[in-house]
Amino acid sequence: MSTELVRLAQAVVQLEGPEHIAEIAQRIENYVHNVHVAALYGEAHDTLFDMVDGRPPRGHHNHSLDLLNEISAFTEVARAHLNDGKRLRRA
């Protein structure tokens, strides 16, 4: 599993997207990293990004669920941003 495509996509959102959407994209990249580490080495109690993000130490955690929730949030916010002010045309 490579995280490179996610990192590249996050960079594009960071450069071109609104700040609030770029923040969600950054969290997605962090969660992808956490899932990647868990897949390689087993589920760790804490990861580097947990500590960098200032989250307190915790026990076993489901990073995949974090990732799925953040992707849902990103989709919802990005859809609202992209469709802002657009109306469906009736033929």
Protein Blocks (a to p, Z undefined) as FASTA:
>chain_A
ZZklmmmmmmmmmmmmcfklmmmmmmmmmmmmmmmmmmmnopafbdfklmmnopacdddd
dfklmmmmmmmmmmmmmmmmmmgoiacddZZ
